Amino acid sequence: MDNHIARRRFGQNFLSDPNIINRIIGAIHPRPGENMVEIGPGLGALTTPLIDALGHLHVIEIDRDLIARLRQRHTPSELTIHEGDALAFDFGTLGATPGDLRVVGNLPYNISTPILFHLAGFAEKLRDMTFMLQKEVVMRMVAQPGTGEYGRLSVMLQYRFRMGWLFDVPPEAFRPAPKVTSSIVRLAPRSPAECTARDEVLFGKIVTAAFGQRRKTLRNTLKDYLDDADFKTLGLDPGERGERLAVARFIEIANHCAARKHGAESPSSSISG
């Protein structure tokens, strides 16, 4: 039994169930020579079988004690260790060609959402990502409009990725056992042709505003972006709430505002919401 003590400040819960480990490796489906990075390898539950399948693996780890253990167990030809915080890591340095990099990991629950947004900035470099996250977070990621879980995280990630909820992982699969159930989720980047927001910064601001006060209507939450004429042009009910709008509708709103901002004619609406 490994005697490393999990550190709360790093959000450490170590996967220990061999059946769950095998199931996750099967879901990742690693192949020799693939370019893959694991975030937070911990005690190496996934790291060793990934190396066995790939031949070589990159990992990002912040805990120096765990880094020392990894260096004892694996040679530099098998494992490249990037010491530091995944939130500050430039994943673009690992993607030799567009769509080349695969990212996996058991993400710390306390920083999972910021990491997802950070990785979204490297979408063009990614082939796919397979993560274990708190089930509640995965439910928000894949949520559909009109549900209680649907929000900013849903819209921003669904704009950039196709996502699939694969299976759940019970607390007893970890040491120490967390107080929540986990889930495995896969994300695959959408093609550039699908990401049609003309101004993605503006798109993000509009989505953030729409969900800033969930009980308020779009007339209130988007008052800095849309007036009565805009609502009419877009065929949008000002009494609606953001949680009812599909991703495509947010794109349509953002493109309308971007066209006005840049003095261009707003493109005709061809997106149903």
SVG drawing of the C-alpha trace seen along z (x, -y; Angstrom):
<svg xmlns="http://www.w3.org/2000/svg" viewBox="-42 -51 57 56">
<polyline fill="none" stroke="black" stroke-width="0.4" points="0.0,0.0 1.4,-3.4 1.8,-5.6 1.5,-9.0 -1.0,-11.2 -3.4,-13.0 -3.1,-16.7 -6.3,-18.7 -4.9,-21.9 -4.2,-20.0 -7.7,-18.3 -6.1,-14.9 -8.2,-11.7 -6.4,-8.7 -8.1,-6.2 -7.5,-2.7 -10.1,-0.3 -8.5,1.9 -11.8,2.6 -12.6,-1.1 -9.0,-1.8 -9.3,0.8 -12.7,-0.6 -11.2,-4.1 -8.2,-2.9 -10.7,-1.1 -12.7,-4.3 -9.5,-6.3 -8.4,-3.6 -4.7,-4.6 -2.7,-3.5 1.1,-3.3 2.7,-6.6 -0.2,-8.8 0.6,-12.2 -1.1,-12.3 -0.8,-14.3 -2.2,-13.3 -3.2,-16.1 -2.5,-15.2 -1.2,-11.6 -1.1,-11.3 0.1,-7.8 0.1,-6.7 -3.1,-4.5 -3.7,-5.6 -0.1,-6.6 1.4,-3.1 -1.2,-1.4 -1.2,-4.5 2.6,-4.2 2.3,-0.5 -0.1,-1.3 1.5,-4.4 5.2,-3.9 5.6,-7.5 3.4,-9.9 3.5,-13.5 2.2,-14.4 1.5,-17.6 2.0,-17.4 2.3,-20.1 3.1,-17.9 6.9,-17.4 6.6,-14.3 4.5,-12.6 6.9,-13.9 9.8,-12.1 7.8,-8.9 7.1,-9.1 10.7,-9.6 11.7,-6.6 9.2,-4.4 9.6,-5.6 12.4,-6.5 12.6,-9.7 12.0,-7.8 8.7,-6.6 7.6,-9.7 8.0,-13.5 7.1,-15.3 6.0,-19.0 6.2,-20.3 3.6,-23.0 0.0,-24.1 -2.1,-22.8 -4.0,-26.1 -0.8,-28.0 0.4,-25.3 0.7,-26.1 -0.8,-23.0 0.0,-24.5 3.6,-23.4 2.6,-19.8 0.4,-19.8 2.9,-19.4 0.1,-19.5 -3.6,-20.6 -5.8,-17.9 -2.8,-15.9 -3.0,-16.2 -5.1,-13.9 -5.6,-15.0 -6.7,-12.8 -6.9,-13.0 -8.7,-12.8 -9.1,-16.6 -9.1,-18.1 -12.7,-19.0 -11.7,-22.3 -10.3,-23.7 -12.0,-21.5 -14.1,-24.3 -11.2,-26.7 -9.1,-24.0 -11.9,-23.2 -12.0,-26.9 -8.3,-27.0 -8.2,-24.0 -10.9,-25.4 -8.3,-28.0 -6.3,-25.2 -9.1,-23.4 -7.5,-23.6 -4.6,-21.5 -6.7,-18.8 -8.0,-15.5 -10.0,-14.7 -10.1,-14.9 -11.3,-12.3 -11.7,-13.4 -13.0,-12.2 -14.9,-15.0 -17.4,-15.4 -20.7,-14.1 -22.5,-17.4 -20.0,-19.2 -20.5,-16.7 -24.2,-17.1 -23.8,-20.8 -21.4,-20.3 -23.9,-18.1 -27.1,-19.8 -29.8,-20.8 -31.7,-24.1 -34.6,-24.3 -33.0,-22.1 -31.7,-23.2 -28.1,-22.2 -28.0,-24.3 -25.9,-27.4 -22.8,-29.3 -20.5,-26.2 -22.9,-24.2 -23.1,-26.9 -19.4,-27.8 -18.2,-24.2 -20.9,-23.0 -20.0,-25.8 -16.4,-24.5 -16.8,-20.7 -19.0,-17.7 -19.4,-16.0 -20.5,-12.6 -21.1,-11.4 -19.6,-7.9 -20.1,-6.3 -20.1,-7.1 -17.4,-6.2 -18.4,-5.6 -16.6,-7.2 -15.3,-3.9 -13.1,-3.6 -10.8,-6.3 -8.4,-6.6 -9.5,-8.6 -13.1,-8.4 -14.6,-11.7 -18.1,-12.7 -19.3,-12.8 -19.8,-10.5 -17.6,-11.1 -18.2,-10.7 -16.1,-10.1 -16.8,-12.5 -15.2,-12.8 -14.9,-16.1 -14.0,-16.4 -13.4,-19.8 -15.9,-21.0 -14.5,-22.0 -13.7,-25.7 -16.7,-25.8 -19.0,-24.9 -17.7,-27.6 -19.4,-30.5 -19.4,-33.3 -17.8,-36.3 -16.5,-37.8 -15.9,-35.0 -15.0,-37.5 -18.3,-39.2 -20.1,-35.8 -18.6,-34.9 -19.7,-38.2 -23.2,-37.8 -23.4,-34.2 -22.0,-35.4 -24.5,-38.2 -27.5,-36.0 -26.7,-33.6 -25.5,-36.2 -28.9,-36.5 -30.8,-33.3 -34.2,-34.6 -34.1,-37.7 -35.4,-37.9 -33.2,-38.6 -34.6,-42.1 -32.8,-42.7 -29.7,-40.5 -28.9,-41.6 -30.0,-45.2 -26.4,-46.3 -26.5,-44.4 -30.1,-44.4 -32.9,-47.0 -36.5,-46.4 -35.7,-46.7 -33.0,-44.1 -35.3,-41.6 -37.8,-42.1 -35.2,-41.7 -34.0,-38.5 -37.5,-37.2 -36.5,-36.8 -39.0,-37.1 -37.5,-39.6 -39.4,-37.9 -37.5,-34.7 -34.6,-33.5 -31.1,-32.5 -31.6,-29.0 -34.2,-28.4 -31.9,-29.4 -29.9,-26.8 -26.2,-27.5 -27.2,-28.4 -29.4,-31.2 -26.6,-32.7 -24.4,-32.6 -27.1,-34.4 -27.4,-37.1 -23.7,-37.6 -23.3,-37.8 -26.2,-40.3 -24.4,-42.5 -21.0,-42.0 -22.4,-43.1 -23.9,-46.2 -20.6,-46.9 -18.6,-46.7 -21.1,-48.6 -21.9,-45.7 -25.3,-44.4 -26.4,-41.6 -26.4,-38.2 -29.8,-36.8 -30.9,-34.3 -30.6,-30.7 -30.2,-29.2 -33.1,-27.8 -33.1,-28.0"/>
</svg>
